[in-house]
Structures are given as structure tokens and as C-alpha cells.
Amino acid sequence: MCGSAARERRSWLQARSPLTTGTWERRVQLGAHPVAYPLVRALARIGPVVRVPRVGVVVSDAALARAVLTDTASFAKTGPGSPAALWTPVVGPSVLLNMEGAEHAALRRALADLFTPSAVAALCARVLAGPCAELRDRLVTGEAVDLVPVAQQAAGAVIAGLVGLDARDAAGPAFAAATAVTGMVRLARPELTARQVARGRAALAGITAPAADAYRDGDPATVPGRMRELGLTEREALGAVAAFALTGTETVVSFLPRLVALLHDARLLDALAADRGRVDACVEEALRVTVPSPVMLRRVAAPARIGTVEVVPGDRVVIATVSAARAYGGFDPDRPHPPAVRRLWFGAGPHFCLGMPLATAQVRLVLDAVLDAHGERPLGLVRRRVARRVLIPAYREMVVRGG
């Protein structure tokens, strides 16, 4: 390592404290899942693959998890015990997250250019430039700001813009609709009840009904308009709107406050505010530690082996992404991610998260606003509370203020 690079690395490391970030992250996980989280982590200590009655075959190893996700012939997203069993009754059959094979690939290709780096940058700039400037100004003036509602509004506005709704009016309803549905999901319950399905549809109607206008307008820059262009029905297009609301809001709302908390606890805000060159590495590492998708589900479609465990058609596979990712230690942005774990929380293979560029673009915009404010008026974390009994672990409140 040359002298200047070594000095730069020493300066970066000196800006950091011993990694005490694990305490609050554990509290966040336990607040959401006081029983399931310790159980899942304990299973990882028993072995990389463990069969658990009434739950399924739990996979805790990153390499094995990636192998399952990429083997679509043996492991499916459809059928009993799969993600489709949960979501199809609520959102319909043609929404990517519950599709397989050629139809899935065709719809994914058709929607792909809505999620290119340039497309998501333009969308996020359009709907978030004002809110991010307002956030920065509030922090610079010394106002105490709860980043949880900030993240809710940002994530809701982006999804609203994507599906053709007014971002200002639909941001709140988009997030509320998503949480109303995800709040009913339990790991040990493979399907929603008929009453829960009805409640889920009613909750999502608040955003799908206005999106019907976007479908009828046929604007290909929106998800409903693009699906109309493909010949899909209005009902199928509105199901896709519901699915994007489900998958694109709560994970971002969970991650943004936790990201800022991790950077604060690791004493990295000063260094990042001065040099944004390491922001991407910090975001990637925070994603590994927080794990936006703590668990993924698959159904065994053909006889196979996961590690040393034989599985047969109909078995349910529970990929414990949280264990696979967290096995590599605490928050440390200087440690490269091994290939097996790299972006595993976004999936792998043909079902790798289509919306990843959109999620990272909005995270980066909001984080830049926080870092801009910190550069002018250093921020402190003044209060935080974890959310209780939620599907995606999160803070209920996370308040920062400039000193």
C-alpha cells in the first residue's frame, strides 16, 4: 500500500469508534420478533440447514441460500408455503413476486427500463428534491427531526411516482397500505385467512383505485401504463401497483433510520460528511447488517438436496437471510463482502430485486441531505425507540438534531 493510501486508511479508521452498533440492532430485531429472531439465530448455531416441524427447512448459510435462490427448477416461488400463497389472494397472479418462468421473465424485461440508473435518478430527483432540501434545512436550523416519518414520506412518494399517483397526496396512503398488509404475516402461518385477505384488499384499494387513472392514461413511464402497453388487464396492472407498494416502502422505511443510527453509533458521520467516497461501502455494509429481507420463502418443486438435507416436493424452505448475512460479523464498512453474501438480501438469480436501483437511489438522496446538514451543524442522536411486533424490524422513532 502506498504512503498516501495508508495515511488515508489510518485517518478513516481513526475516525471510527469500537463497533458498538450491534446492541441497538439486536434490540430492533427483538422488538419486531421477540420469539422468532432468537429461534432463527439459534438454528444457525445448530447447523447450516435444519428441518423444523411446522416451519420448514431453515437455511442459514449464505452459499446454500444462494444456491436455492438460483435453482428455479427445484425451488419455486409459487404453490403452498411459497410467497405466492401469501400474496396472490391479495394482489392477483401477475405481479413478478409471485410469477415464474417465461411469463415472469417477459414482464421483468418489459418493466426493466423503469428501473435503470438514469430512470430511477430522474424519478427520485423529481419527487424527493423538495423533501430532501426541507430535511436539510430543518436539521441545519437545529430542529429535532424524527427520521422515521421522513423515511415513510420519502418511500411512499417514490412508489407513488412510480405507479402514476401524485407523490404529495399518495405518499402516506402508500406506506399505510403496505404496513396494513405486512402486519398480518407470520412466519409459522403459510397463508393469510379469508378475513385477512379481505382486509388486505381493502387497505390496498386506497392506492390501487387512483392508479386506475394511470392505467387508462397509458403513460409508459408508469407501471400501470407499461402493463397496459403489454396487453395486461387493468386488474392485473392494479395488482402490480399493490405489489410495488408492498415491496417498495416498508423495507426502505426500515433501512433509512437504521442506516443513520449505524453511522452515528460507529462515529462515521464526520468522515462521510467530509468525503462521500465511502458512502456506497457504508450503505452496502449497513444493508448486510440490517438485512431488508430477513427471511425468504421457497417451495420445493423437485427432489433436491440442500447441504446434507434431502428435500422433497411440497417442502417449505425458509431462507434465514438474517443469519446468512450476519454470520460475517458486526458493522465494518472496510471489510469486503464475500461473493456468497454479496447483496443476498436482494435475492439472487432471476428473482433478484428489480427495484434495488430505486431503493438505493432514494436512500442515497436522503442520506446526502443528512450528511450535508451534519457538515454544517453536527448531528446527535437524541432519542430512539424500536418498533414492536412488525414484520420488517425497524425503529418506531429515531430523532436527530444539530448541536
GUDO-981354 format. One line per 5 residues: number of its first residue (from 0); their letters; for each residue x, y, z of N, C-alpha, C. Coordinates in pm, whole numbers, plus 50000, padded with zeros to 5 digits. Layout:
<sites>
NUM> A> X,Y,Z,X,Y,Z,X,Y,Z  ...;
</sites>
This chain:
<sites>
0> MCGSA> 50086,49880,50000,50000,50000,50000,50089,50124,50000  50063,50217,49910,50145,50337,49903,50122,50424,50025  50216,50519,50047,50209,50600,50168,50082,50680,50181  50038,50744,50070,49918,50827,50078,49794,50743,50106  49786,50625,50043,49670,50537,50067,49669,50488,50211;
5> ARERR> 49788,50456,50263,49794,50409,50401,49751,50518,50497  49798,50642,50471,49758,50753,50559,49607,50776,50552  49550,50764,50430,49406,50784,50415,49330,50678,50495  49376,50553,50486,49307,50446,50559,49319,50466,50709  49440,50507,50757,49456,50531,50901,49364,50642,50947;
10> SWLQA> 49353,50749,50866,49264,50860,50902,49120,50814,50911  49080,50731,50815,48943,50679,50814,48917,50594,50938  49012,50505,50970,48994,50416,51085,48995,50494,51215  49078,50598,51223,49084,50676,51347,48955,50750,51374  48878,50777,51269,48751,50848,51286,48644,50759,51348;
15> RSPLT> 48673,50628,51356,48572,50535,51400,48595,50493,51544  48486,50461,51609,48493,50408,51745,48489,50257,51738  48517,50187,51850,48492,50044,51852,48346,50018,51815  48324,49908,51743,48191,49885,51687,48093,49841,51795  48013,49935,51843,47912,49908,51945,47773,49909,51883;
20> TGTWE> 47767,49900,51752,47640,49912,51681,47550,49791,51700  47608,49677,51738,47529,49554,51748,47421,49559,51854  47443,49636,51961,47345,49639,52071,47210,49690,52024  47208,49803,51956,47081,49859,51911,47020,49777,51799  47102,49722,51710,47046,49638,51604,46979,49514,51663;
25> RRVQL> 47037,49457,51766,46974,49341,51831,46841,49383,51894  46836,49501,51955,46711,49549,52013,46604,49567,51905  46644,49619,51789,46549,49637,51679,46493,49501,51635  46580,49403,51620,46535,49270,51578,46444,49206,51682  46480,49217,51808,46399,49156,51914,46267,49228,51932;
30> GAHPV> 46265,49358,51910,46139,49431,51919,46039,49382,51816  46087,49352,51696,45999,49303,51590,45959,49159,51612  46055,49076,51650,46031,48931,51658,46095,48875,51786  46033,48897,51901,46094,48855,52027,46112,48704,52041  46035,48626,51969,46049,48480,51973,46119,48429,51847;
35> AYPLV> 46073,48473,51730,46125,48420,51604,46272,48454,51582  46315,48576,51619,46454,48614,51593,46552,48527,51672  46535,48510,51805,46627,48421,51876,46622,48278,51824  46502,48232,51783,46490,48097,51729,46569,48082,51600  46553,48176,51509,46623,48169,51381,46774,48174,51401;
40> RALAR> 46820,48261,51488,46965,48271,51513,47018,48146,51582  46937,48085,51670,46978,47961,51736,46989,47847,51636  46899,47842,51540,46905,47737,51438,47034,47746,51358  47082,47867,51335,47208,47884,51262,47324,47823,51339  47315,47827,51471,47421,47767,51553,47414,47615,51553;
45> IGPVV> 47295,47560,51530,47279,47415,51523,47340,47360,51395  47315,47430,51285,47369,47384,51157,47325,47472,51043  47388,47457,50926,47353,47542,50812,47215,47514,50754  47166,47390,50772,47032,47353,50724,46966,47267,50831  46850,47312,50878,46780,47242,50986,46632,47231,50950;
50> RVPRV> 46577,47110,50963,46434,47091,50940,46360,47116,51070  46262,47207,51067,46187,47246,51186,46039,47214,51163  45979,47131,51247,45837,47098,51230,45750,47223,51227  45652,47226,51137,45553,47333,51121,45613,47463,51066  45743,47468,51047,45807,47588,50991,45863,47558,50853;
55> GVVVS> 45947,47455,50843,46007,47418,50716,46154,47387,50731  46223,47381,50620,46367,47357,50619,46436,47493,50621  46504,47522,50732,46563,47654,50753,46708,47652,50707  46741,47743,50615,46875,47752,50557,46942,47878,50610  47058,47862,50676,47125,47975,50740,47261,48006,50679;
60> DAALA> 47303,47932,50582,47434,47951,50519,47418,48029,50389  47504,48128,50368,47490,48216,50252,47507,48143,50120  47607,48057,50109,47630,47986,49983,47514,47893,49950  47462,47823,50051,47348,47734,50028,47222,47814,49996  47205,47928,50063,47090,48014,50034,47094,48062,49889;
65> RAVLT> 47211,48103,49844,47224,48149,49706,47196,48035,49608  47241,47915,49642,47215,47800,49554,47066,47772,49541  46993,47783,49652,46848,47763,49648,46782,47870,49561  46820,47995,49581,46757,48106,49509,46783,48099,49358  46895,48044,49319,46928,48039,49176,46880,47910,49108;
70> DTASF> 46839,47811,49186,46790,47685,49129,46638,47691,49117  46590,47754,49012,46445,47773,48998,46374,47647,48951  46448,47547,48905,46384,47420,48868,46344,47340,48991  46423,47350,49097,46395,47273,49218,46320,47351,49324  46333,47484,49322,46275,47567,49428,46193,47680,49365;
75> AKTGP> 46065,47685,49400,45972,47777,49334,45918,47882,49430  45873,47994,49370,45805,48099,49447,45654,48082,49446  45605,47978,49380,45461,47956,49370,45423,47825,49439  45294,47813,49473,45244,47692,49537,45234,47707,49687  45177,47607,49755,45159,47613,49901,45291,47635,49975;
80> GSPAA> 45289,47725,50073,45408,47753,50152,45505,47850,50089  45474,47898,49969,45563,47990,49897,45516,48134,49916  45595,48232,49868,45548,48371,49874,45416,48392,49801  45396,48319,49691,45271,48336,49615,45149,48300,49698  45164,48201,49785,45050,48160,49868,45007,48273,49961;
85> LWTPV> 45101,48357,50000,45068,48473,50084,45007,48586,50003  45072,48620,49890,45040,48747,49824,44936,48738,49713  44928,48625,49643,44838,48618,49528,44692,48647,49563  44638,48595,49674,44498,48627,49706,44474,48777,49725  44578,48852,49761,44563,48995,49787,44588,49078,49661;
90> VGPSV> 44693,49043,49585,44736,49131,49475,44710,49073,49337  44671,48947,49327,44649,48887,49196,44771,48811,49147  44761,48746,49030,44862,48649,48987,44977,48703,48902  44973,48829,48859,45070,48875,48758,45150,48994,48808  45229,48974,48917,45293,49089,48981,45442,49065,49011;
95> LLNME> 45509,48981,48933,45651,48949,48947,45682,48868,49072  45642,48917,49190,45682,48849,49312,45617,48712,49327  45515,48682,49246,45451,48550,49254,45445,48482,49117  45540,48517,49029,45544,48459,48895,45671,48377,48876  45668,48286,48780,45784,48203,48747,45798,48194,48596;
100> GAEHA> 45912,48145,48551,45931,48105,48414,45926,48216,48311  45876,48180,48192,45879,48271,48078,45794,48395,48101  45678,48379,48165,45592,48496,48190,45660,48594,48284  45726,48542,48387,45799,48628,48479,45911,48702,48406  45986,48629,48325,46098,48690,48253,46050,48798,48157;
105> ALRRA> 45937,48773,48089,45886,48870,47992,45840,48998,48061  45767,48984,48173,45720,49103,48244,45838,49179,48304  45935,49107,48355,46053,49173,48412,46128,49253,48305  46144,49194,48187,46212,49267,48078,46133,49392,48040  46002,49380,48038,45919,49493,47996,45925,49609,48095;
110> LADLF> 45942,49577,48223,45946,49681,48326,46087,49730,48355  46188,49661,48301,46326,49686,48342,46371,49829,48319  46329,49892,48209,46382,50026,48183,46320,50133,48273  46218,50096,48353,46170,50188,48456,46266,50193,48575  46361,50095,48580,46449,50083,48696,46596,50096,48659;
115> TPSAV> 46626,50152,48544,46765,50180,48510,46818,50292,48600  46950,50303,48616,47004,50411,48700,46955,50550,48659  46947,50576,48529,46902,50708,48485,46754,50729,48514  46673,50624,48497,46529,50638,48521,46500,50660,48669  46565,50583,48756,46536,50600,48899,46594,50730,48951;
120> AALCA> 46707,50774,48895,46763,50903,48936,46668,51016,48902  46609,51010,48783,46515,51115,48742,46390,51113,48829  46337,50994,48856,46218,50983,48940,46244,51035,49081  46355,50991,49141,46385,51034,49279,46412,51184,49286  46481,51237,49186,46506,51382,49185,46375,51459,49177;
125> RVLAG> 46283,51407,49096,46155,51478,49078,46071,51478,49205  46065,51365,49276,45974,51358,49390,46042,51385,49524  46177,51377,49528,46245,51391,49657,46331,51516,49671  46354,51589,49563,46440,51708,49574,46387,51805,49678  46259,51835,49672,46199,51927,49768,46203,51875,49910;
130> PCAEL> 46154,51752,49937,46159,51699,50073,46300,51688,50129  46398,51654,50046,46536,51644,50096,46593,51781,50130  46563,51881,50049,46607,52017,50081,46543,52065,50211  46416,52033,50228,46347,52070,50352,46408,52000,50472  46441,51871,50458,46504,51797,50567,46637,51860,50605;
135> RDRLV> 46719,51892,50507,46847,51954,50535,46829,52086,50609  46736,52169,50563,46714,52299,50626,46667,52283,50770  46579,52189,50794,46529,52167,50930,46643,52128,51024  46731,52042,50976,46842,51998,51059,46944,52109,51081  46971,52187,50979,47069,52296,50990,47022,52402,51088;
140> TGEAV> 46891,52424,51096,46838,52523,51190,46831,52471,51333  46867,52345,51354,46869,52290,51490,46741,52221,51532  46649,52200,51439,46524,52132,51473,46550,51984,51500  46482,51930,51600,46486,51786,51624,46394,51718,51523  46449,51624,51446,46375,51562,51336,46370,51411,51356;
145> DLVPV> 46249,51357,51356,46230,51212,51361,46245,51159,51219  46347,51076,51196,46373,51028,51061,46278,50918,51016  46199,50862,51107,46104,50757,51067,45994,50813,50977  45921,50917,51017,45822,50973,50923,45885,51033,50798  46007,51085,50810,46077,51134,50690,46095,51019,50590;
150> AQQAA> 46139,50903,50641,46157,50787,50553,46025,50738,50498  45920,50741,50579,45788,50698,50533,45740,50784,50417  45753,50915,50432,45709,51005,50326,45794,50988,50200  45924,50970,50217,46012,50955,50101,45980,50826,50025  45971,50715,50096,45944,50587,50030,45806,50587,49966;
155> GAVIA> 45707,50640,50036,45573,50646,49980,45566,50734,49857  45638,50847,49859,45637,50938,49744,45700,50875,49622  45809,50801,49642,45876,50737,49529,45788,50631,49466  45727,50547,49548,45638,50443,49493,45517,50507,49426  45464,50612,49487,45350,50682,49425,45389,50735,49287;
160> GLVGL> 45507,50796,49277,45552,50846,49148,45571,50735,49046  45623,50621,49092,45648,50508,49003,45519,50453,48944  45414,50448,49025,45289,50385,48978,45189,50486,48924  45232,50613,48910,45148,50710,48843,45054,50789,48931  45082,50794,49062,45000,50872,49153,45069,51003,49186;
165> DARDA> 44994,51097,49241,45051,51222,49288,45135,51193,49412  45266,51217,49403,45356,51182,49512,45322,51255,49640  45271,51378,49630,45241,51456,49751,45120,51400,49824  45020,51355,49749,44896,51309,49811,44899,51162,49848  44977,51082,49774,44968,50937,49789,45080,50877,49874;
170> AGPAF> 45179,50957,49916,45292,50902,49990,45247,50834,50119  45167,50905,50198,45120,50848,50324,45034,50725,50305  44931,50730,50218,44848,50612,50194,44926,50491,50142  45028,50514,50060,45106,50402,50007,45175,50327,50120  45236,50400,50213,45303,50333,50325,45201,50268,50418;
175> AAATA> 45091,50335,50447,44989,50280,50536,44930,50152,50479  44906,50150,50348,44851,50030,50285,44947,49913,50296  45075,49938,50274,45174,49831,50282,45182,49773,50422  45188,49857,50523,45201,49807,50659,45074,49736,50706  44959,49777,50655,44834,49710,50692,44836,49564,50647;
180> VTGMV> 44900,49537,50534,44905,49401,50483,45019,49322,50547  45140,49378,50548,45254,49303,50601,45239,49276,50750  45165,49360,50820,45145,49339,50963,45068,49213,50995  45003,49152,50896,44927,49029,50920,45009,48903,50897  45132,48916,50846,45212,48800,50808,45286,48745,50929;
185> RLARP> 45286,48612,50944,45361,48543,51048,45439,48428,50985  45562,48405,51035,45649,48303,50977,45586,48164,50983  45519,48133,51093,45463,47998,51110,45329,47980,51040  45276,48085,50977,45147,48076,50910,45169,48095,50760  45160,47988,50679,45197,47997,50538,45100,48073,50450;
190> ELTAR> 44977,48098,50497,44879,48169,50415,44799,48265,50502  44741,48366,50440,44650,48457,50510,44511,48395,50515  44436,48428,50619,44298,48382,50628,44211,48461,50531  44089,48412,50507,43997,48482,50417,43968,48623,50468  43954,48637,50598,43928,48769,50655,44048,48861,50634;
195> QVARG> 44168,48808,50652,44288,48889,50632,44304,48930,50485  44271,48839,50394,44276,48873,50252,44183,48989,50221  44062,48984,50276,43965,49093,50253,44016,49224,50310  44076,49218,50430,44132,49339,50490,44248,49393,50408  44331,49304,50356,44444,49346,50274,44399,49415,50146;
200> RAALA> 44300,49355,50080,44249,49417,49957,44189,49554,49984  44116,49564,50095,44054,49693,50129,44161,49798,50157  44268,49758,50227,44375,49853,50259,44444,49902,50132  44469,49810,50039,44540,49847,49916,44453,49923,49817  44321,49914,49834,44231,49985,49741,44254,50135,49743;
205> GITAP> 44304,50186,49857,44328,50330,49867,44431,50381,49768  44521,50292,49724,44619,50336,49623,44592,50274,49487  44529,50156,49484,44505,50095,49353,44392,50166,49277  44292,50215,49350,44181,50283,49280,44229,50408,49205  44308,50498,49269,44359,50613,49192,44453,50573,49079;
210> AADAY> 44523,50458,49096,44616,50416,48991,44545,50370,48865  44414,50346,48876,44337,50309,48757,44344,50420,48652  44351,50544,48697,44362,50656,48602,44492,50647,48523  44601,50607,48593,44729,50594,48523,44722,50484,48419  44650,50377,48449,44634,50269,48352,44557,50319,48230;
215> RDGDP> 44450,50392,48254,44367,50440,48143,44440,50546,48060  44525,50625,48128,44605,50724,48053,44710,50656,47965  44758,50540,48012,44852,50463,47932,44992,50519,47924  45034,50600,48022,45169,50657,48021,45271,50545,48045  45357,50511,47948,45451,50400,47967,45561,50430,48068;
220> ATVPG> 45568,50553,48118,45666,50586,48222,45617,50544,48360  45496,50489,48368,45442,50438,48494,45420,50288,48482  45417,50219,48595,45394,50075,48594,45258,50040,48532  45147,50104,48573,45018,50069,48511,45015,50094,48361  45071,50207,48318,45073,50236,48175,45156,50137,48097;
225> RMREL> 45271,50097,48153,45356,49999,48085,45284,49864,48074  45211,49825,48178,45142,49697,48175,45025,49701,48076  44960,49816,48063,44855,49828,47961,44916,49811,47822  45032,49870,47803,45101,49860,47674,45132,49715,47639  45154,49633,47742,45184,49491,47722,45060,49407,47697;
230> GLTER> 44943,49468,47715,44820,49393,47694,44763,49331,47819  44818,49364,47936,44762,49312,48060,44636,49389,48096  44551,49326,48173,44425,49388,48210,44446,49494,48317  44344,49578,48334,44350,49679,48439,44365,49614,48576  44294,49504,48598,44304,49437,48728,44446,49387,48753;
235> EALGA> 44510,49331,48651,44648,49284,48667,44742,49401,48694  44721,49512,48626,44806,49629,48646,44791,49684,48787  44669,49687,48837,44647,49740,48972,44702,49644,49077  44703,49515,49046,44769,49420,49135,44918,49447,49144  44978,49483,49031,45120,49517,49032,45147,49642,49114;
240> VAAFA> 45057,49740,49105,45070,49860,49189,45071,49821,49336  44979,49734,49374,44974,49687,49513,45102,49616,49552  45155,49535,49461,45277,49461,49492,45396,49554,49509  45409,49656,49425,45519,49751,49440,45506,49829,49571  45384,49860,49611,45365,49926,49740,45409,49836,49854;
245> LTGTE> 45378,49706,49843,45416,49611,49948,45567,49596,49959  45633,49585,49845,45776,49552,49847,45866,49675,49848  45812,49792,49813,45900,49907,49793,45893,50015,49898  45813,49995,50002,45802,50101,50103,45859,50059,50238  45808,49950,50294,45843,49919,50432,45991,49886,50449;
250> TVVSF> 46052,49822,50350,46194,49790,50363,46280,49917,50365  46247,50014,50279,46322,50140,50278,46299,50217,50406  46175,50217,50455,46143,50289,50579,46217,50226,50696  46232,50095,50695,46311,50029,50798,46458,50067,50788  46510,50069,50665,46655,50082,50647,46709,50222,50674;
255> LPRLV> 46643,50325,50626,46700,50460,50634,46734,50502,50777  46641,50496,50873,46678,50535,51009,46785,50444,51070  46780,50316,51038,46881,50224,51091,47018,50254,51032  47023,50292,50906,47149,50332,50844,47210,50452,50916  47131,50555,50938,47182,50675,51006,47225,50640,51148;
260> ALLHD> 47148,50555,51216,47184,50514,51352,47317,50439,51353  47337,50349,51257,47464,50276,51249,47581,50371,51226  47564,50466,51135,47672,50561,51108,47700,50649,51229  47595,50687,51300,47613,50765,51423,47686,50683,51528  47640,50561,51551,47697,50479,51657,47842,50442,51628;
265> ARLLD> 47876,50427,51500,48013,50396,51461,48100,50521,51445  48041,50638,51473,48112,50767,51463,48171,50790,51323  48089,50764,51224,48132,50781,51086,48071,50902,51018  47980,50972,51084,47912,51084,51018,48011,51195,50980  48105,51226,51067,48204,51331,51036,48282,51296,50909;
270> ALAAD> 48335,51173,50905,48418,51132,50792,48338,51130,50662  48214,51082,50668,48133,51073,50546,48086,51210,50499  48057,51299,50593,48016,51434,50553,48130,51505,50480  48254,51474,50520,48370,51538,50457,48412,51469,50328  48386,51339,50317,48430,51262,50200,48323,51159,50165;
275> RGRVD> 48245,51187,50059,48135,51097,50022,48185,50973,49947  48313,50963,49926,48366,50850,49850,48341,50715,49915  48318,50713,50046,48297,50586,50115,48151,50560,50149  48064,50646,50102,47922,50629,50134,47868,50497,50081  47901,50463,49957,47846,50340,49899,47887,50217,49979;
280> ACVEE> 48013,50213,50023,48058,50099,50103,47983,50091,50235  47957,50208,50295,47883,50209,50422,47738,50165,50402  47677,50207,50293,47539,50166,50265,47532,50015,50243  47625,49961,50164,47625,49816,50139,47643,49738,50269  47734,49785,50355,47756,49714,50481,47637,49728,50574;
285> ALRVT> 47573,49844,50574,47453,49861,50656,47340,49771,50607  47330,49751,50477,47231,49658,50424,47259,49516,50471  47387,49478,50474,47421,49344,50524,47384,49327,50670  47407,49429,50749,47380,49420,50893,47231,49427,50924  47158,49513,50854,47015,49528,50883,46929,49426,50810;
290> VPSPV> 46974,49378,50696,46907,49272,50618,46761,49309,50587  46736,49387,50481,46600,49431,50450,46499,49317,50433  46545,49200,50386,46457,49083,50376,46513,48976,50469  46473,48976,50597,46534,48885,50695,46510,48738,50664  46398,48710,50596,46362,48572,50562,46305,48570,50421;
295> MLRRV> 46339,48468,50344,46280,48446,50212,46223,48304,50208  46116,48286,50132,46048,48157,50126,46056,48096,49987  46068,47964,49983,46058,47889,49860,45983,47758,49887  45923,47702,49782,45859,47571,49789,45941,47475,49705  45965,47355,49757,46040,47255,49682,45952,47201,49569;
300> AAPAR> 46000,47214,49446,45925,47171,49328,45973,47038,49273  46096,46998,49307,46153,46872,49259,46248,46819,49366  46266,46688,49374,46357,46633,49475,46495,46697,49464  46552,46733,49578,46681,46802,49578,46749,46781,49712  46868,46835,49721,46945,46831,49845,46994,46972,49875;
305> IGTVE> 46976,47015,50000,47032,47143,50046,47137,47108,50150  47264,47122,50114,47368,47074,50203,47355,46924,50220  47337,46880,50343,47321,46736,50370,47176,46695,50388  47083,46787,50370,46941,46760,50396,46867,46735,50265  46801,46620,50258,46717,46587,50143,46583,46659,50155;
310> VVPGD> 46536,46715,50045,46405,46779,50043,46322,46720,49930  46191,46721,49948,46100,46660,49851,45995,46762,49812  45930,46742,49697,45827,46836,49653,45722,46861,49761  45691,46988,49779,45595,47029,49881,45659,47081,50007  45788,47048,50031,45857,47103,50148,45866,47255,50136;
315> RVVIA> 45859,47320,50249,45877,47465,50255,46020,47497,50296  46086,47584,50223,46223,47626,50254,46220,47768,50307  46275,47787,50425,46284,47919,50487,46431,47962,50483  46462,48056,50398,46599,48106,50388,46617,48216,50491  46697,48188,50593,46720,48284,50702,46829,48381,50658;
320> TVSAA> 46791,48476,50575,46887,48573,50522,46958,48647,50634  46886,48673,50742,46945,48747,50854,47062,48670,50913  47052,48538,50922,47163,48459,50975,47276,48447,50872  47239,48427,50747,47341,48413,50642,47425,48539,50630  47362,48655,50640,47434,48781,50625,47510,48818,50752;
325> RAYGG> 47446,48800,50867,47507,48842,50993,47620,48750,51038  47635,48635,50976,47742,48542,51014,47880,48603,50992  47888,48709,50913,48019,48767,50880,48061,48877,50977  47987,48892,51088,48031,48983,51192,47954,49112,51198  48002,49203,51285,47936,49330,51308,47965,49431,51198;
330> FDPDR> 47912,49551,51216,47920,49657,51116,48065,49700,51094  48116,49679,50974,48254,49714,50940,48264,49744,50790  48248,49870,50751,48249,49905,50608,48380,49878,50537  48489,49854,50612,48618,49827,50549,48635,49680,50510  48542,49595,50552,48555,49452,50523,48477,49419,50395;
335> PHPPA> 48543,49368,50292,48471,49333,50168,48372,49220,50193  48265,49220,50117,48168,49112,50127,48212,48994,50039  48215,48873,50093,48247,48757,50009,48139,48735,49904  48172,48671,49793,48074,48654,49685,47943,48589,49729  47949,48493,49820,47827,48422,49860,47725,48514,49926;
340> VRRLW> 47773,48615,49999,47681,48700,50075,47647,48829,50002  47718,48862,49896,47704,48992,49831,47561,49015,49782  47495,49116,49842,47359,49157,49806,47258,49043,49813  47284,48946,49898,47193,48833,49913,47056,48878,49960  47050,48989,50038,46924,49041,50090,46833,49092,49979;
345> FGAGP> 46886,49111,49858,46803,49146,49743,46766,49024,49659  46803,48906,49705,46774,48785,49631,46891,48745,49542  46864,48653,49450,46967,48605,49357,46897,48539,49240  46968,48531,49127,46911,48466,49011,46802,48549,48945  46708,48484,48877,46606,48558,48800,46513,48641,48886;
350> HFCLG> 46509,48614,49016,46421,48692,49104,46498,48798,49183  46622,48827,49144,46695,48936,49210,46610,49063,49202  46607,49138,49311,46514,49250,49325,46526,49352,49211  46420,49363,49133,46417,49458,49022,46428,49602,49072  46374,49628,49191,46371,49764,49243,46493,49806,49321;
355> MPLAT> 46600,49724,49323,46719,49762,49400,46774,49899,49361  46789,49931,49232,46841,50064,49198,46753,50177,49251  46621,50155,49252,46530,50259,49302,46548,50277,49452  46560,50166,49525,46578,50174,49670,46708,50246,49705  46817,50208,49639,46946,50269,49672,46951,50416,49631;
360> AQVRL> 46883,50452,49523,46883,50592,49480,46814,50681,49582  46699,50636,49634,46630,50721,49731,46703,50723,49865  46764,50612,49902,46845,50610,50025,46960,50710,50013  47026,50710,49899,47141,50799,49882,47100,50945,49887  46986,50980,49827,46941,51120,49830,46911,51166,49973;
365> VLDAV> 46840,51084,50048,46806,51123,50186,46932,51128,50272  47020,51029,50256,47144,51029,50333,47229,51150,50299  47236,51188,50173,47313,51308,50136,47258,51432,50206  47126,51442,50219,47068,51556,50289,47111,51556,50435  47112,51438,50498,47156,51427,50637,47303,51464,50650;
370> LDAHG> 47386,51415,50559,47530,51444,50566,47559,51590,50535  47485,51650,50442,47501,51793,50415,47473,51874,50542  47365,51838,50611,47330,51909,50734,47437,51887,50841  47485,51763,50852,47587,51732,50952,47714,51812,50926  47747,51834,50799,47866,51911,50767,47857,52055,50814;
375> ERPLG> 47736,52108,50824,47717,52246,50870,47688,52254,51019  47617,52154,51069,47579,52154,51210,47577,52009,51258  47685,51963,51320,47698,51821,51355,47575,51767,51429  47530,51652,51384,47407,51594,51436,47435,51498,51550  47343,51497,51645,47344,51397,51750,47214,51319,51748;
380> LVRRR> 47222,51195,51793,47102,51112,51802,47046,51131,51942  46929,51194,51952,46879,51236,52083,46775,51142,52140  46711,51060,52055,46609,50970,52109,46576,50862,52005  46560,50739,52052,46516,50632,51962,46438,50526,52037  46339,50471,51969,46258,50362,52022,46238,50260,51911;
385> VARRV> 46241,50133,51946,46225,50029,51845,46077,50001,51823  46043,49957,51702,45906,49918,51670,45880,49777,51722  45760,49754,51772,45724,49626,51832,45630,49548,51741  45657,49417,51729,45567,49325,51659,45538,49369,51516  45642,49401,51441,45627,49437,51299,45697,49330,51215;
390> LIPAY> 45659,49320,51087,45721,49219,51001,45866,49253,50971  45892,49377,50931,46028,49421,50899,46082,49498,51020  46188,49449,51086,46243,49518,51203,46275,49664,51171  46243,49752,51266,46256,49895,51238,46258,49974,51368  46295,50101,51357,46273,50195,51467,46132,50252,51457;
395> REMVV> 46071,50269,51572,45943,50341,51576,45968,50491,51576  46080,50530,51636,46118,50671,51645,46270,50678,51645  46326,50772,51569,46470,50791,51565,46497,50939,51538  46522,51013,51646,46526,51160,51640,46671,51207,51641  46706,51291,51542,46838,51353,51538,46821,51505,51542;
400> RGG> 46927,51571,51589,46923,51717,51599,47065,51771,51589  47078,51886,51523,47208,51951,51513,47245,52017,51644  47373,52004,51682,47420,52059,51808,47463,52204,51796;
</sites>
